[in-house]
Amino acid sequence: MKKILGIFGLLVIICLVTTAAEPQFVSPFNVENLIRWTALFGIISIGVAFVIITGGIDLSIGSVIGLTGSLLPLLLAVEYAASGDRVTVEEVAPRERTVVVSPADFGLIPGDRLEFRSGGRSRRLTVAGIEPEDGRLVLKVRENPSFLNTGDQPTVSYLNHMSVPLAFGVVMLISAGIGVTHGLLITKLRLQPFVVTLCGLLFYRGLARVVTGDNVQGFGTGFEGLKYLAQGRPFSIPVPFLRWISDGNWSRYQWNWQQGRYAVDAQESLIALPLLEWIAIPMPVVILTVIAVAAGVFLNFTIYGRYLLALGRNEQAARYSGINTDRMVILAYVICSLLAGLAGVLFALDLNSVQPSGHGNFYELYAIAAAVLGGCSLRGGEGSILGVVIGAAVMRVLYNSINLMDIPTQMEFAIIGLVILAGVMVDELVKRYAARRRAKKSAVAEAAAA
């Protein structure tokens, strides 16, 4: 609990200092963006916390994020399959980007294409919307259809893709398989977790680039329901004084930052700011909350959670007490990879496009730093889910502060490195202090007994 209170105090201090230096830190847009990215990094931080609790480490998280984030759009939109089906163009409205075709029984869906060849040149129109009308189809297209004429007969190319549940299930199954592989290599072949996951970091990144041809993958304008997982805002909460600080220079009236004075309306009256500002809660925050509660219950109130903690404290003693330590290690790595896979999907949906060579790079640093700051000992056997979430918030607030306060972005990784080093140093000093206190108490007890 002391560690949690300490890291929470650090979070509050960073927020206050940043707000004092740059009031725009608490602007509604920045707050919403900050909590969304905190939630995304919190998910992978919880995953790596389970591994660290067992005394292991996972350096492949960023590459797993890159692999799963690249695979999902690839599976959802595999390729276009040309067909012999032809439609007849009846009307063309270039300004409205509308094409009326017949017949209406081709089963067109958004994403399909109309392809037209003329004079050795191929032109394509991508279907964006469809409305049946008296045995015809009124198609909204993304490109300008001015090259089409009434009576033309373009062919139809159908977009082949997996269903969303199937593609999502395949990606999560691959993530679970990665975790099982890591666990088996560590427990059965007795390889070091550092070596196994370092090789995974290289292999999964290379695999993502090979599978996608190193091309950018994206979701386009479709899959709105799936994008809701990362971009949705299920509800909002009122927060007082935010606009007073961010837009009013700590005043209830709007401050003109360019002119350095309060803003006035046409009647030369001060523009009052609202007391309450509604902050939309992003969907990733809801997902993180569910995962954090489930992880906290599992770790603190189930026998398997106690097994994980016992394994981290002393693996040999845990094995002698009848705990299947190999199974628990595999479980920890599966949880870590599953959460990394889920985060990879959410990051990709949030950005709407993925560059396989860079998506998720160095994200393992943020996750490990958040876990260490949150109270997870790199020796194993200790960890708090609440502390890990707060640690993830500290890392994102630090990153946000660097950007807002015009600190060179090159300092980002230097600061992260210092934070990890400080966390390890504090953990070591606390361990030594606790050991000395136990030894002193034991010596006093023995002297009293004598």
C-alpha positions as CSV (number, residue, x, y, z in Angstrom):
1,M,0.0,0.0,0.0
2,K,2.9,2.4,0.8
3,K,4.3,1.9,-2.7
4,I,0.8,2.6,-4.3
5,L,0.4,5.8,-2.3
6,G,4.0,6.8,-3.2
7,I,3.4,6.3,-7.0
8,F,0.0,8.0,-6.8
9,G,1.6,11.0,-5.0
10,L,4.2,11.1,-7.8
11,L,1.4,11.2,-10.4
12,V,-0.4,14.0,-8.6
13,I,2.8,16.0,-8.3
14,I,3.6,15.6,-12.1
15,C,0.0,16.6,-13.0
16,L,0.2,19.7,-10.7
17,V,3.6,20.9,-12.0
18,T,2.6,20.4,-15.6
19,T,-0.7,22.2,-15.1
20,A,1.0,25.1,-13.5
21,A,3.5,25.3,-16.4
22,E,1.0,24.6,-19.1
23,P,-2.7,25.0,-18.3
24,Q,-3.7,23.4,-21.6
25,F,-2.7,20.1,-19.9
26,V,-6.2,19.9,-18.4
27,S,-8.0,20.9,-21.6
28,P,-10.9,18.5,-22.3
29,F,-9.3,17.3,-25.5
30,N,-6.0,16.6,-23.8
31,V,-7.5,14.9,-20.8
32,E,-9.6,12.6,-23.0
33,N,-6.6,11.7,-25.2
34,L,-4.4,11.1,-22.1
35,I,-6.8,8.7,-20.4
36,R,-7.4,6.8,-23.6
37,W,-3.7,6.2,-24.2
38,T,-3.2,5.5,-20.5
39,A,-5.8,2.7,-20.8
40,L,-4.2,1.2,-23.8
41,F,-0.7,1.1,-22.2
42,G,-2.3,0.0,-18.9
43,I,-3.6,-3.2,-20.6
44,I,-0.1,-4.3,-21.7
45,S,1.3,-3.2,-18.4
46,I,-1.0,-5.6,-16.5
47,G,0.0,-8.4,-18.9
48,V,3.8,-7.9,-18.2
49,A,3.1,-7.6,-14.5
50,F,1.9,-11.2,-14.3
51,V,5.2,-12.3,-15.9
52,I,7.3,-10.1,-13.7
53,I,5.5,-11.4,-10.6
54,T,6.7,-14.9,-11.5
55,G,10.3,-13.6,-11.7
56,G,10.4,-13.5,-15.6
57,I,10.4,-10.8,-18.2
58,D,8.8,-10.3,-21.6
59,L,10.6,-8.2,-24.2
60,S,8.5,-9.2,-27.1
61,I,5.4,-7.2,-26.2
62,G,6.0,-4.4,-28.7
63,S,6.5,-6.9,-31.6
64,V,3.4,-8.9,-30.6
65,I,1.5,-5.6,-30.8
66,G,2.9,-5.0,-34.2
67,L,2.1,-8.5,-35.4
68,T,-1.5,-8.6,-34.2
69,G,-2.2,-5.0,-35.2
70,S,-1.0,-5.8,-38.8
71,L,-2.8,-9.2,-39.0
72,L,-6.3,-8.0,-38.1
73,P,-6.8,-5.6,-41.1
74,L,-5.1,-8.1,-43.3
75,L,-7.6,-10.8,-42.4
76,L,-10.6,-8.5,-42.6
77,A,-9.8,-7.4,-46.1
78,V,-7.8,-10.2,-47.8
79,E,-8.2,-9.4,-51.5
80,Y,-10.5,-8.6,-54.4
81,A,-11.7,-11.5,-56.4
82,A,-12.7,-10.6,-60.0
83,S,-15.9,-12.2,-61.3
84,G,-17.7,-12.5,-64.6
85,D,-20.7,-10.6,-63.2
86,R,-21.6,-7.4,-65.1
87,V,-23.9,-4.6,-64.2
88,T,-25.4,-2.1,-66.6
89,V,-25.0,1.6,-65.9
90,E,-28.4,3.4,-66.1
91,E,-27.6,6.7,-64.6
92,V,-24.4,8.6,-63.5
93,A,-24.3,11.6,-61.2
94,P,-20.6,12.7,-60.9
95,R,-21.2,15.5,-58.4
96,E,-23.2,13.3,-56.0
97,R,-20.8,10.4,-56.7
98,T,-23.8,8.2,-57.4
99,V,-24.2,5.4,-60.0
100,V,-27.5,3.6,-60.7
101,V,-27.0,0.1,-62.0
102,S,-29.2,-2.9,-62.8
103,P,-30.0,-5.7,-62.1
104,A,-30.3,-5.6,-58.3
105,D,-29.5,-9.3,-57.5
106,F,-25.7,-9.3,-57.4
107,G,-25.4,-9.1,-53.7
108,L,-23.1,-6.1,-53.7
109,I,-21.8,-4.9,-50.3
110,P,-19.8,-1.8,-49.3
111,G,-16.2,-2.3,-50.3
112,D,-16.9,-4.2,-53.6
113,R,-15.6,-2.6,-56.8
114,L,-16.9,-1.9,-60.3
115,E,-14.1,-2.2,-62.8
116,F,-14.4,-0.8,-66.3
117,R,-11.8,-1.2,-69.1
118,S,-11.7,1.1,-72.1
119,G,-8.9,1.7,-74.6
120,G,-6.5,-0.6,-72.6
121,R,-7.1,1.4,-69.4
122,S,-8.7,0.1,-66.3
123,R,-10.8,2.3,-64.0
124,R,-12.3,1.3,-60.6
125,L,-15.1,2.6,-58.4
126,T,-15.4,1.4,-54.8
127,V,-18.9,1.0,-53.4
128,A,-19.5,3.0,-50.3
129,G,-23.2,2.7,-49.9
130,I,-26.1,0.8,-51.5
131,E,-29.9,1.6,-51.8
132,P,-32.3,-0.6,-53.7
133,E,-34.7,1.2,-56.0
134,D,-37.3,-0.4,-58.3
135,G,-35.2,-3.4,-59.3
136,R,-32.1,-1.2,-59.5
137,L,-29.2,-0.3,-57.2
138,V,-28.3,3.2,-56.3
139,L,-24.6,3.1,-55.5
140,K,-22.7,5.7,-53.6
141,V,-19.0,5.4,-54.7
142,R,-15.8,6.8,-53.3
143,E,-14.2,7.9,-56.5
144,N,-15.5,10.3,-59.2
145,P,-17.6,8.3,-61.7
146,S,-17.4,10.8,-64.5
147,F,-15.7,8.4,-66.8
148,L,-18.8,6.1,-66.9
149,N,-21.5,6.5,-69.5
150,T,-25.1,5.3,-69.6
151,G,-25.1,1.8,-71.0
152,D,-21.6,0.8,-69.9
153,Q,-21.2,-2.6,-68.4
154,P,-18.4,-2.7,-65.8
155,T,-17.5,-6.0,-64.1
156,V,-17.9,-6.6,-60.4
157,S,-14.9,-7.5,-58.1
158,Y,-16.0,-8.8,-54.8
159,L,-14.1,-8.1,-51.6
160,N,-13.2,-11.3,-49.8
161,H,-12.8,-11.0,-46.1
162,M,-13.2,-12.9,-42.8
163,S,-16.0,-12.0,-40.5
164,V,-15.1,-9.7,-37.7
165,P,-15.5,-12.3,-34.9
166,L,-13.5,-14.9,-36.8
167,A,-10.6,-12.5,-37.6
168,F,-10.5,-11.3,-34.1
169,G,-10.6,-14.9,-32.8
170,V,-7.7,-15.9,-35.1
171,V,-5.6,-12.9,-33.9
172,M,-6.2,-13.7,-30.2
173,L,-5.5,-17.4,-30.9
174,I,-2.2,-16.5,-32.4
175,S,-1.4,-14.3,-29.3
176,A,-2.2,-17.2,-27.0
177,G,0.0,-19.5,-29.1
178,I,2.9,-17.1,-28.7
179,G,2.4,-17.1,-24.9
180,V,2.3,-20.9,-24.8
181,T,5.5,-21.1,-26.9
182,H,7.3,-18.7,-24.6
183,G,6.2,-20.7,-21.6
184,L,7.2,-24.1,-23.0
185,L,10.6,-22.9,-24.1
186,I,11.2,-21.4,-20.6
187,T,9.9,-24.3,-18.5
188,K,10.7,-27.4,-20.6
189,L,14.0,-26.4,-22.3
190,R,15.0,-24.2,-19.3
191,L,15.9,-21.2,-21.5
192,Q,16.2,-17.8,-20.0
193,P,13.1,-15.6,-20.3
194,F,15.3,-12.7,-21.5
195,V,16.7,-14.8,-24.4
196,V,13.4,-16.3,-25.4
197,T,11.5,-13.0,-25.5
198,L,14.4,-11.1,-27.1
199,C,14.3,-13.6,-29.9
200,G,10.5,-13.2,-30.1
201,L,11.0,-9.4,-30.3
202,L,13.0,-9.9,-33.5
203,F,11.0,-12.8,-35.0
204,Y,7.5,-11.4,-34.6
205,R,8.5,-8.0,-36.0
206,G,10.1,-9.7,-39.0
207,L,7.1,-12.0,-39.4
208,A,4.7,-9.0,-39.5
209,R,6.8,-7.3,-42.2
210,V,7.0,-10.5,-44.3
211,V,3.3,-11.4,-44.0
212,T,2.1,-7.9,-45.0
213,G,4.8,-7.2,-47.5
214,D,5.9,-4.4,-45.3
215,N,2.9,-2.4,-46.6
216,V,0.8,-0.2,-44.4
217,Q,-2.4,-1.9,-43.3
218,G,-5.6,-0.1,-42.6
219,F,-9.3,-0.4,-41.9
220,G,-10.5,2.4,-44.2
221,T,-13.9,3.9,-43.6
222,G,-15.6,0.6,-42.7
223,F,-15.8,-1.6,-39.5
224,E,-17.4,1.1,-37.5
225,G,-18.6,-1.4,-34.9
226,L,-15.2,-2.8,-34.4
227,K,-13.6,0.6,-34.2
228,Y,-15.9,1.5,-31.4
229,L,-13.7,-0.7,-29.1
230,A,-10.9,1.8,-29.5
231,Q,-12.7,5.0,-30.6
232,G,-16.1,4.8,-28.8
233,R,-17.2,7.0,-26.0
234,P,-19.9,5.1,-24.1
235,F,-20.5,7.9,-21.5
236,S,-19.3,11.2,-20.1
237,I,-18.6,12.5,-16.6
238,P,-18.7,16.2,-15.4
239,V,-15.5,17.6,-14.1
240,P,-15.5,21.1,-12.5
241,F,-13.1,24.0,-13.2
242,L,-11.3,22.4,-16.2
243,R,-12.2,25.1,-18.6
244,W,-11.4,27.8,-16.0
245,I,-7.9,26.5,-15.8
246,S,-7.2,25.5,-19.4
247,D,-9.0,28.3,-21.3
248,G,-9.3,30.9,-18.6
249,N,-5.8,31.2,-17.2
250,W,-7.1,30.1,-13.8
251,S,-10.1,32.4,-14.1
252,R,-13.8,31.9,-14.9
253,Y,-13.4,34.1,-18.0
254,Q,-11.9,33.1,-21.3
255,W,-8.3,34.1,-21.7
256,N,-6.9,35.2,-25.1
257,W,-3.5,33.5,-25.2
258,Q,-2.3,35.3,-28.2
259,Q,-3.1,38.8,-27.0
260,G,-2.4,38.1,-23.3
261,R,-5.7,39.4,-22.0
262,Y,-9.2,38.3,-21.3
263,A,-11.4,37.7,-24.4
264,V,-14.5,39.8,-24.9
265,D,-17.6,39.5,-27.0
266,A,-19.1,42.1,-29.4
267,Q,-20.5,44.1,-26.5
268,E,-17.1,44.3,-24.9
269,S,-18.2,41.9,-22.1
270,L,-16.0,39.2,-20.6
271,I,-16.8,35.8,-22.0
272,A,-17.7,33.5,-19.1
273,L,-16.6,29.9,-19.1
274,P,-18.8,27.0,-17.8
275,L,-18.1,25.6,-14.3
276,L,-18.5,22.0,-15.4
277,E,-17.0,20.4,-18.4
278,W,-18.2,17.0,-19.6
279,I,-15.3,14.6,-20.4
280,A,-16.1,11.7,-22.6
281,I,-14.8,8.4,-21.2
282,P,-13.2,6.4,-24.1
283,M,-14.1,2.7,-24.5
284,P,-10.5,1.5,-23.8
285,V,-10.9,2.9,-20.2
286,V,-13.9,0.6,-19.8
287,I,-12.0,-2.4,-21.2
288,L,-9.0,-1.6,-18.9
289,T,-11.4,-1.4,-15.9
290,V,-12.8,-4.8,-16.6
291,I,-9.4,-6.3,-17.2
292,A,-7.9,-4.7,-14.0
293,V,-10.8,-5.8,-11.8
294,A,-10.5,-9.4,-13.2
295,A,-6.7,-9.4,-12.8
296,G,-6.9,-8.0,-9.3
297,V,-9.5,-10.6,-8.2
298,F,-7.5,-13.4,-9.9
299,L,-4.2,-12.3,-8.3
300,N,-5.4,-11.6,-4.7
301,F,-8.5,-13.8,-4.2
302,T,-7.9,-17.0,-6.1
303,I,-5.6,-19.9,-5.3
304,Y,-3.8,-19.6,-8.6
305,G,-3.0,-16.0,-8.0
306,R,-1.4,-17.0,-4.7
307,Y,0.5,-19.7,-6.6
308,L,1.9,-17.0,-8.9
309,L,3.1,-14.9,-6.0
310,A,4.6,-17.9,-4.2
311,L,6.4,-18.9,-7.4
312,G,7.9,-15.5,-7.7
313,R,9.1,-15.5,-4.1
314,N,10.8,-18.9,-4.2
315,E,10.3,-21.2,-7.2
316,Q,12.0,-24.2,-5.5
317,A,9.9,-23.9,-2.4
318,A,6.7,-23.6,-4.4
319,R,7.6,-26.7,-6.4
320,Y,8.3,-28.7,-3.2
321,S,4.9,-27.6,-1.8
322,G,3.1,-29.2,-4.6
323,I,2.5,-26.3,-7.0
324,N,2.9,-27.1,-10.7
325,T,5.3,-24.3,-11.3
326,D,5.7,-25.0,-15.0
327,R,2.0,-24.6,-15.6
328,M,1.9,-21.4,-13.7
329,V,4.8,-19.9,-15.7
330,I,3.0,-20.8,-18.9
331,L,-0.2,-19.3,-17.7
332,A,1.6,-16.0,-16.9
333,Y,3.1,-15.8,-20.4
334,V,-0.2,-16.6,-22.0
335,I,-1.9,-13.8,-20.1
336,C,0.8,-11.4,-21.1
337,S,0.6,-12.3,-24.8
338,L,-3.2,-12.3,-24.8
339,L,-3.3,-8.8,-23.4
340,A,-0.5,-7.7,-25.8
341,G,-2.5,-9.1,-28.7
342,L,-5.7,-7.3,-27.5
343,A,-3.8,-4.0,-27.1
344,G,-2.3,-4.5,-30.6
345,V,-5.8,-4.6,-32.0
346,L,-6.9,-1.6,-30.0
347,F,-3.9,0.5,-31.0
348,A,-4.5,-0.4,-34.6
349,L,-8.2,0.5,-34.4
350,D,-7.4,3.8,-32.7
351,L,-4.8,4.8,-35.3
352,N,-6.9,3.2,-38.2
353,S,-3.7,2.3,-40.0
354,V,-0.6,0.2,-39.1
355,Q,3.0,0.3,-40.3
356,P,4.3,-3.2,-39.6
357,S,7.9,-2.0,-39.2
358,G,7.1,0.5,-36.5
359,H,3.8,-0.3,-34.9
360,G,4.4,-1.0,-31.2
361,N,8.1,-0.3,-31.2
362,F,9.5,0.1,-27.7
363,Y,6.1,-0.3,-26.1
364,E,7.6,-3.0,-23.9
365,L,9.6,-0.3,-22.2
366,Y,6.5,1.6,-21.2
367,A,4.9,-1.6,-19.9
368,I,7.9,-2.8,-17.9
369,A,8.4,0.7,-16.5
370,A,4.8,1.0,-15.5
371,A,4.9,-2.4,-13.8
372,V,8.1,-1.6,-11.9
373,L,6.8,1.8,-10.8
374,G,3.5,0.2,-9.8
375,G,5.2,-2.0,-7.2
376,C,6.2,-5.1,-9.2
377,S,9.6,-6.4,-8.0
378,L,11.9,-7.6,-10.8
379,R,12.9,-10.3,-8.3
380,G,9.4,-11.6,-8.5
381,G,6.8,-12.4,-5.9
382,E,5.3,-8.9,-5.5
383,G,2.9,-6.8,-7.5
384,S,-0.3,-4.8,-7.4
385,I,-2.7,-4.3,-10.3
386,L,-3.8,-0.9,-9.0
387,G,-0.2,0.2,-8.7
388,V,0.5,-1.0,-12.3
389,V,-2.4,1.1,-13.7
390,I,-1.2,4.1,-11.8
391,G,2.4,3.4,-13.1
392,A,1.0,3.4,-16.6
393,A,-0.7,6.7,-16.0
394,V,2.6,8.2,-14.7
395,M,4.4,7.1,-17.9
396,R,1.8,8.6,-20.2
397,V,1.6,11.8,-18.2
398,L,5.4,12.1,-18.3
399,Y,5.3,11.7,-22.1
400,N,2.5,14.2,-22.4
401,S,4.3,16.7,-20.2
402,I,7.4,16.4,-22.4
403,N,5.4,17.4,-25.4
404,L,3.4,20.2,-23.8
405,M,6.4,21.8,-22.0
406,D,8.5,21.9,-25.2
407,I,11.1,19.5,-23.8
408,P,13.0,17.9,-26.6
409,T,11.3,14.6,-27.5
410,Q,14.7,13.0,-27.7
411,M,14.6,13.0,-23.9
412,E,11.7,10.7,-23.8
413,F,13.6,7.4,-23.7
414,A,16.2,8.9,-21.4
415,I,13.5,9.8,-18.9
416,I,12.0,6.3,-19.2
417,G,15.4,4.7,-18.7
418,L,16.0,6.8,-15.6
419,V,12.5,6.0,-14.2
420,I,13.2,2.2,-14.6
421,L,16.6,2.6,-13.0
422,A,15.1,4.6,-10.1
423,G,12.4,2.0,-9.6
424,V,15.0,-0.9,-9.5
425,M,17.2,1.1,-7.1
426,V,14.3,1.9,-4.8
427,D,13.2,-1.7,-4.9
428,E,16.7,-3.0,-4.0
429,L,17.1,-0.5,-1.1
430,V,13.7,-1.3,0.3
431,K,14.5,-5.0,0.1
432,R,17.8,-4.5,2.0
433,Y,16.1,-2.3,4.6
434,A,13.4,-4.9,5.2
435,A,16.0,-7.6,5.5
436,R,18.0,-5.7,8.1
437,R,14.9,-5.0,10.1
438,R,13.9,-8.7,10.1
439,A,17.4,-9.7,11.1
440,K,17.4,-7.1,13.9
441,K,14.0,-8.2,15.2
442,S,15.1,-11.8,15.1
443,A,18.3,-11.0,17.1
444,V,16.2,-9.1,19.7
445,A,13.8,-12.0,20.0
446,E,16.6,-14.5,20.5
447,A,18.3,-12.3,23.1
448,A,15.0,-12.0,25.0
449,A,14.4,-15.7,24.9
450,A,17.9,-16.4,26.2
